[in-house]
Amino acid sequence: MNRLYKEILKLLAQGGKAVLATVIQQSGSAPRKGGAQMMIREDGSFVGSIGGGRLEADVLSEARTVMAAGKGRVLDFHLTGTEVAETEMICGGDVEVFLDPLSSEQMDLYAELIELQKRGDEAVLASMISEGPIQEGMVQKGLISAEGESFGPLALDHKIQQSAQEVIKERKVRLIPYDKGRLYLEPIYAEPTLYIFGAGHISRYIAPVATMVGFQVIVIDDRPEFASREHFPQSDEIWVEEFERIGEKIETDEQTYMVIVTRGHMHDYTVLKQVLPMECRYIGMIGSIRKRNMIYKKLLEEGHSQEELDRIHAPIGLAINAETPEEIAVSIVAELIRVRGEGRPAHEKEWEV
């Protein structure tokens, strides 16, 4: 959620209006489980996703009312039949979505939240939610650090502090009774972002596996028929962008990972030359050693240094004798896990694409 928090802070700093929609409770089998969020701006544009279909359409519609009134609201959904088919849900179920009108008064809190993530610290964001459909006044929020320190207006007793520490340990959202309402506890930590360049057959297996092991996944391709929610139902974001322009949009930091698996050598080169100077934890490119050497030669001729090239994992993935797209995806995500956890160099394996 790093990008979402940054978008919230940016909007509040500019004096804009928005509503934060959060799935606070969900039963049934759904990729967008409790904790899924989207920020809806005043012009109707949004960042993130809570599931698509009727659920998301109703939330977008109701957000206008919440924004105008400045009052939070909880929406209840019971999705079955065709309603399930229109969302990312698999078996249907009940979903509660909390609509929180964002206020400039929350700027300092979100700024502190982002700083916590940058430092690699962990905390809990606590939001008070009333039991009624309309919450009077602005939502109260507070941050609880792993050391038990509080930031914000909420009065948090020992029992809440204990629940917060459990949320930090489990890294799972929790909804608990609080005063005359409920308290939504959301773990805050440096969640790594994985950009997947290319939406082909291998990417379709990389994305869900990476999501399962804790990466925020953004898929990018210039073909809308490939870069679609149908093909990437669990990904956090899907961008249809020309590869020549991706450097203008992506945001990177020390928790950013990049996997380059486009449909051709030239597209791989186009992406690589843009991301190579960027701050990130990992850059991996698929292809043979011969292809890698051809691209490296061109980049060196253009002024890139050998030190920059040494950052790249190419050929990509751990050497596990992978052959099929599914196996290659496992190999790539295994390398991401290894770099995330230890940063050890990976073995080479040659794959032709």
N, C-alpha and C positions, 0 to 999 in steps of 0.2 A: 504493500500500500504506500510505499515511499512516494511515488509520483502523485498519488491522490492527495496526500497531505501537503505536498509542495504546491499543488494546484489550489488547494483550499487557502493556504497562507497567501499565495500570490493574489488571489481574488479578493480576500479580505483587505489586503494592503492597498488595493486599488479602489476600495470602497464599493465593490460589487455585492450583489445579492446572490444567494444560492441556498439550496437545501441538500443536506446529506441524508441519503436513504440507506438504511442498514437493515439487513436481515438479522433480527435479534433472536428469532426462534424458528425452528423448522423441524417438521416430522415427515418421514418418507424419504425416499432415495433421491437426492438432488446434488449435482455438482456444485451449485451455488448454495452452499450450506450456510449455517449461521456465521455471521461475520462478513459476508459479501456486501460490498458497498458501491455506491455511485454518487457522484456529486452532480446536481442538476443546476445549471446556471439560469439566469433570468431570461435569456433568449431561447431556452429550451435545449441547448446543447448540453452534453454531459460527458463525464469521465468515469470509467468503470462500468460494471454491469451487476445486476442482481438476478438475472435469469432470463430476460427476454420475454416475448409473447405478451399475453394479457397482463401478467403481473407487472412487467416493466412499463407497459403502456398506461395502466391505471396509476402507477406511481408517478410517472411523468405528468399526467393530467392533474393529479391531486397536489403535486409540488407547487403549482401556481397559486393555489389557494393557501397553502401553508406559508409560502413566501410572502404573500400579500398580508396575511394576518399576523405573521411573526409568531405563530404558535405551533408547537410540535404536534404530531399526530401519529397514532399507531393504526396501521391498516392490516386487517385480517384477510387471508386468502385461503380458500379450500379448493384445490385444483384437482380436477378429474377429467377423464375423457379427452375431448378436443383441446381443453385448456392446457392439459399436460403436454400434448403434442406441439403446442405453440411455444413452449418454454424449453429450457434446458433440463427440465426435470425428467426422470426416467419412470418413476412409479407414481408420481403425484404425491399429495400430502397437504398438510397445513403449514402456512407460512405467515409469520408476523413481520411486518416491515415498519420500522420507525423512521418518520420524516422529521428531521431536525433542522430548523431554520438557522443558518449560520449567521453569527453576529460579529461585528468588529471587536466586541469585547472579548472574543475568543482568540484574538491574534496572538497575544503573548503565550497562551497555552499551546497553540499549535506550533509556534516558533520554538518553544521549549521541547515539544515532542520531537520535532525534526532534529534539534541539536542532540537529544538523547540518542536518536538513531545514528547520527553521524559519529558519535563517540563510541558506538557499539554497545551502549548501555541498554538495559531492559527496564520496562515499566508497564503500568496498566493505565489505560484511559477509562475513567469511570463516568458514565452519563446517567443522570436520573431520568426515569421514564414514569409518567403517571399511569394509573390503571385505566383512567377514562380515555375515550377516543380523542379528546382534545386536551392538550396540556396548556394550562394558563401560564403565560409568561415564557421567558426564554429558558432553555434547558440549562441546568447546572451541570458543569463538568469539572473534573479534577484529575490530576495525574498522581500516581503512586509509584515511587521508584522501588527498585529491588531492595534498597536499604530501608524502605518504609517511610521515606520522606514524602510529604504531600505538596502539591502545587495546584492552586485553584480554590474556588469557593466552597466546595463540598466539605461538610463535616464528616469525617470518616472514622468510625469507632474501631476498636480492636478486632471485632468480628469481620468487618469489611477489610481491614488490613490483612487479616489471615487469608481471606478468600482471594485477595489480590496476589498474595505470594504464591498461592496454588495455581492461579491463572498464569503467572509468569513461568512457573515450573513446567506446566502442561502445554503452554502456548496455545490454549484453546479459549474461546470466548465463553462467558458465563453470564447468566441472567439470574439475579438473586433478589429476594424481598428487601425493601429498604423504605423505612418510614411508612408512608401511606401508598407507596408505589413500588417501583422496582429499580434496580440498579444494573446497568449493562456494563460488564467489565471486559475490556478488549486488550489483549496483550500487544505491547509495542516493542518491537525489536528490529534490528537491521535486517530486513527481509531482502535477500538477493534478487535482483531483476535479471531475467534471461531474455535477451533479444534473439529471436530466431529469424534469420534472413533467408527467405525462401519458404514456400508453403507446399512443397511437393510431398511425395510419399514418405520419405524419411522423417520430415518434419512432423507429419501427422502422428508419428509414434513418439518422437522426442517430446512434444508438448505435454501430453497427458502424464508421461512418466516423470518429467521435470516438475510438473504441478504436484504430483503425489509426494515428492521428496522435498517440497518446501520452497520452490522457486516461483516468483511472480513471472508469468510468461507473456511476452508480447511477440506476436507473429507478424512479419512484414513481407509483403509480396506486391508486385505491380499488377497482378491478375485477380480481379474480384471473384472470378469463378473458383479460384483456389483459396484465396484468403477470405474465408467465410466462416460464419458461426457453425454452419453445417459440418465443416471439416474439422473445426477446432472448438468444440462445445465447452471445453473446460478452461480455455486460455483466458487470461485476464483482459487482454486487449488484442484486437486484430486491426492492422493498418493496411490499407491499400495505398501504396506509395511507389513512385518511381525510385529505383535503386540509386539513381544519380543524385537524389535529393534527400536521402535519409539522414545525412549529416546535419541537416538544418533542424531536424525534429527531435532526435534522440537525446536524452539526458543521461549522463553517466557519472558514476562515482566508484569508490573502491569496492562496492558491492554489486557491480555490474558485470554480467557475463554475456559474451557474444558468440553465437554459433552461426557460421556462414555455410549454408547448404542450398544455394540457389540452383537454378536449372542449367547453368553454364559457366564455363571458365571466366568469361568476360564479366559476367554479373558478379561472380565471386571477387574478381579483381576490383571492380567498381566499388563494392562495399568495403573491401579490406583497406583500400587506400584512404577511405574517409574515416574509418574507425581506428586505424593504426595509431594516430597521435593522441587519441582520447584516453582519459583516465578510466581504467577498468581492471577487474581482477583476472579476466580470462578472455582470450580470443582464440577461437578454433575454426579451422577451415577444412572442409572435406575435399577429397581428391587424392590423386596419386602423387608420389614423390616427384615424378617428372613434371606434372602440372604445377606443383608447389615451386619447384626450382625456376620454371619459366616466369611465374608471377613475381617471385623474389627478385629475379634479374631485372625485370621491368621496374620494380619499385626502387631498387638500388640506383638504377640509371636516372630515376626521377628525383633522387636526393634523399631518399629514406636511408636510415642507418641500419647497419647489421644488428645493433642493439635493439632497435625497434622490431626487426624481423624475428629476433630470438624470443620475443614474447609470444609468438604465435604457436599454437598447437596444431601442427600440420605434418602429416595426415592426422586427422582428428580422432579422438577416442582411445580407449585402452585396448591393448592387444589381447583379445579374447577369441580370436578366430571367428569373428562375426562375419556373416555372409548376407543374410536377409535384411530388409529395411528394419524389421523389428529388432534384430540382434544388433545392428549398427546403432540404432537409437539407444539401446541399453548400454552399449559401449561408450557412447558419447556422454550420456547422463552419468555413468559411473565415473568418467573423468571429471565432470563438473563437481561431483560429490567429493572426489579426492582432492581437487584444488580448493574447494570450499573448506574442507576440514584440515588439510595438512599442507597444501601447496607444493607437494612433491612433483617432480617432472614425470610426465607420462611416457610409456613406451611407444614406439612408432609402429604403425600398421598401415599398409598401403591398400586403399580402396579406389577403384576407378568408378567415376560417375559420368 
